[in-house]
Amino acid sequence: MTDSSGEAQGFLFSSEECGVAKEPVIISACLLGIPCRWHGRRASRRDALLERLKRRYVLVPLCPEQLGGMPTPRTSESLAQATGTDILDGKARLIAPETGQDVTEFHIVGARYTLELAQIIGAHKAYLKSGSPSCDRNGVTGETLRRAGIEVFAIG
């Protein structure tokens, strides 16, 4: 039903106020300036890229390492010669150089939670921080998302 102006009655917002629904995407929280990286500092913001992404998508920030139970700041493990594929297939482990502790499971759990969130919100893309043992396109989370059919982009 419409009123004399042609607007639909019974809606809280007009069609102009609602706009077009945007697709949700996963984005590494550190890329938005949230200080959640391993050392507790912010990553370099990519303002021009973020503005383009914001115009097109709903950005859903998260930190897989924190989702997996790791604190910030935390240990500084890296993939070294391994990949997320190696980790997920049980061919390599992530060892914290500061403590010698095996932290592989934290990364795997964080990747699983990230995937669950992506599936819940219907995300088909993820923009992840490159160089991270979790977030990089070849990291544990990047590989977990790719295996599930989610397109992953690494941001330097």
Residue pairs with C-beta under 8 A, 6 or more apart in sequence:
1 8
1 9
1 10
2 8
2 9
3 9
7 14
8 15
22 56
22 57
22 58
23 56
23 57
23 58
23 122
23 123
23 124
23 125
24 57
24 58
24 60
24 121
24 122
24 123
25 53
25 57
25 58
25 59
25 60
25 123
25 124
25 125
25 126
25 127
26 60
26 62
26 114
26 117
26 118
26 123
26 125
26 126
26 127
26 128
26 145
26 150
27 53
27 59
27 60
27 61
27 62
27 126
27 127
27 128
28 43
28 61
28 62
28 63
28 127
28 128
28 129
28 132
28 135
28 155
29 36
29 61
29 62
29 63
29 66
30 36
30 37
30 42
30 43
30 63
30 129
31 43
31 45
31 46
31 50
31 61
31 127
31 129
31 155
32 45
32 50
32 59
32 61
33 42
33 43
33 45
34 42
34 61
34 63
35 41
35 42
35 72
36 63
36 65
36 66
36 72
37 43
37 72
37 129
38 65
38 72
38 73
38 74
38 75
38 76
39 73
39 76
40 72
40 73
43 129
46 155
49 155
50 59
53 59
53 127
57 125
60 117
60 121
60 123
62 114
62 117
63 72
63 110
64 107
64 110
64 111
64 113
64 114
64 134
64 135
64 140
64 141
65 72
65 74
65 106
65 107
65 110
65 132
65 134
66 72
66 110
67 109
67 110
67 113
67 114
68 105
68 106
68 107
68 108
68 109
68 110
68 111
68 113
68 134
69 106
69 109
69 110
70 103
70 106
70 110
75 96
75 97
75 98
75 99
75 101
75 103
76 96
76 97
76 98
77 94
77 95
77 96
77 97
77 103
77 133
78 133
79 87
79 92
79 94
79 133
79 136
79 138
79 139
82 91
82 92
82 94
83 92
83 138
83 139
83 143
84 111
84 136
84 138
84 139
84 140
84 141
84 142
84 143
84 144
85 138
85 143
86 92
87 93
87 94
87 104
87 107
87 108
87 140
87 143
88 108
88 111
88 140
88 143
88 144
88 147
93 102
93 104
94 102
94 103
94 104
94 107
94 133
94 140
95 101
95 102
95 103
96 102
96 103
107 133
107 134
107 139
107 140
107 141
108 140
108 144
110 134
110 140
110 141
111 134
111 140
111 141
111 143
111 144
111 145
112 144
114 126
114 141
114 144
114 145
115 141
115 144
115 145
115 148
115 150
117 123
118 126
118 145
118 148
118 150
119 148
123 150
124 149
124 150
124 151
125 150
125 151
125 152
125 153
126 142
126 145
126 150
126 151
126 152
126 153
127 153
127 155
128 135
128 136
128 137
128 139
128 141
128 142
128 152
128 153
128 154
128 155
129 135
129 136
129 154
129 155
130 136
130 137
130 154
130 155
130 156
131 156
132 139
133 139
133 140
134 140
134 141
134 142
135 141
135 142
135 154
136 142
136 154
137 146
137 152
137 153
137 154
138 154
142 152
142 154
145 152
146 152
